[in-house]
Amino acid sequence: MYDELAAAVLPARSSAAAATKAPPAKAMEAAKSRSKVFILLGFDENQKPRGARYRTSNEEELIKLSKETALNLYELKSADSISLAGALPAGKLPTTGSASVPEIRQALYSEVVVGISDDAAAVPRDKLGGPLPPQKGSPESWEIIETGHLVIAQESPEYGWAEAIVVDRKDGLLTLRYRDYPKLPKFYRNYRAVALLSRGSK
């Protein structure tokens, strides 16, 4: 009698135990579905490209990290951009400082930047340095390039050239932002590595 009763009760208990183990997996899937895909991208104080990807629902923590590191935070929504971001190293939270965001190859940085520029759904989570400075037109020579001048800069040999505004110059190093892609981060070039616009023949 006891064995028969135990046989009847144990399966019920096993089923109940299995039921209590199932929800955590479902909860994890639900949490994953609520999380968003972000990337941190930009240059550190030594002009080295850094980037990482994050899947999280804790946007505030990433905004804080973005401000601490002076890197740009984007939320990615399109399947193409999310797939492209998979090439970036996975970021970890919580963490602080620019060193917590891995240094990446310039070629990878350029690939992600070009992907963002083509994706209208990529949403920047900061002002990316504010408005561009007043434009001063094209300089007549490399030596006189200064803030506000319009030049032509190359993201990488694979992606061609585009108009960029000089937002700062320190000695021979230019800080630039693309004129027609305001949501892209600033970048750096030697003043001799940019091209000048032709003024045409007089």
N, C-alpha and C positions, 0 to 999 in steps of 0.2 A: 504493500500500500504506500509506504513512504517513498519507495523508488518511483512509483507511478506519479505520485504528487510532485516530486522533484523534477521529473522529466517534463511535466506540464508547466511548472513554474519557471524553470531555467531558460527555456527558449523565449518566454515572454520577457524575462529580465535581459537576456542577450539582445532582443529586439529593442528594448528600451535603451540599453547602453549604446547600441549602434545609432539610435535616433539622436542621443545626446552628443554623439561625436560628429554627426553630419553637419550641424549648423555652423561650426567654425569655418569649414571649407567654403560653405555658401556665404558666410559673412565676409571672408577674404575676397571672394569673387565680387560681392556687392561693393566692398570698399574699393576694389580695383576699378570697377565700373564708374565709381564716383570720382576717382582721382583724375587729374589732368596731366598732360605731358608738357614739361617746361624744358628750356635750355638756358644756361648761362653762357654768354659768349662775349669775347672782347680781348683787350690787351691789358697786361699788367703794367706795373710801374717801370719795368725794363723793356717795354714794347714787345713782349713775348705773347703770342696768341694762347689763350686759355679757353676751355669749353667743357661742359658736362651736361648730361641729360638727367632729368628727374621725372619720376611718376609719383605724384603726391597730391593730396587734397589740402596740404598745409601751405597755401600760397603766401601767407604772411611771413613765414620763416624764410622763404626764398627771396621775398622782397627785401627783407633785412639783410640777407647775405649779399644781394645785388648791390645795396648801398655800401656795405662794408668793403666790398672788393672793387667797386667802380666798374663792374662788368654789367652787361646788358641782359635783362631777363625777358624771355619771350614765352608765350604760351602757343603751342603748336596744335592745330586742329585738323589739318588735312592729312590724309593717309600718306601722301608723298613726303611731306615734311617730317612726319613722325618716323617714317621709314629711314629718311636721310639722317635724322638725329640718332638713329641706332648705331651709327659709326662713331659717335662721341662716347667717351668713357662715362660710366654710370656715376653720378655724384652721390655723396652720402650726406645725410642730415641726422642730427644737427652738427654744424661745423662753422668755423669762422676763418676769415683771412683769405687773401687771394691764393695762397699756396694750397688751400683746400680744394680749389678747382684746378684740375690737372692741366699742365701745359700740353698743347696739341701741335701737330704739324701745320705749317702754313698752308699746305695744299688742302688739308681737311678743313681748316678754317675758311678758306676761300670757297670751297664747295658748299659749305653750310650757308655762308653769306649769300651766295648766288641763289641758293634754294629759297632763302627767306625773301629775297628781293622779288622772286617770281610768284610768291605765295601771298595772295591778298588776305588770307585767313590767319596768317601769323600775326599775333598780337603782342606788341611791346608792352612791358609792364612799367616803364619809366619814360621820362621825357628825352632820353638819349642826348643829354647835354643842352637841352633848350633849343631856341630858335637859332638858325644860321646867322652869322654876322652879316652886316650890310655888304652887298657885293660891289666890288670896285672894277669889275671887268677883267680883261686878260692882261697880265704883265707883259712888258716888252722884252724882258730878259729874266733868266733864272735868278740872278743876283738880287733883283729888287722884289721878288715874291714876298708878299706879306699878307696879314690877316685880311680876308675878304676877297682876295684874288681868285679868279676862276682858272683852273688848270684841268688837264686831262690826266687821269691816273688809271693805272692798270691793276686790277685785283690780282690777276695771275696771268701767265701766258695763255692759259686755256680759255679765259673768259673775256679777253679784249679790254677795251678802254672805255671810260665814261667820265663825264664832267664832274668835277669835285671842287668844293669850296675850301679854301685854307682857313681853318679856325684858330690856328696858332703856329708860330714859328720860333724855334729856339736853335740858334746857330744854323746848321744845315738841315735840321730835322723839321719836317712839316707835319702838323696834325691836320687831318682832312676828314671831310664828310661828303658823301655823294650827294650832289645837288638834287637829283631826281628820285632818290631813294631815301627819304628822310627817316625811315624807321631802321635803317642799317646803322651799326655802330661806327664810331670814329676809327680811323686807322692812321698809320704813320708811313711816311716815305721820305727818303732823302730828297732834297730840293732838285737834284739833278736827275732823279728817277721819274719825274713827271714831265709831261709834254705841254707845250704852250700852244694856245690857239692861234691859228694863222689869221693875220689881219687883212690878208689879201693884197693885191698889188694896187698901187696908187696911180 
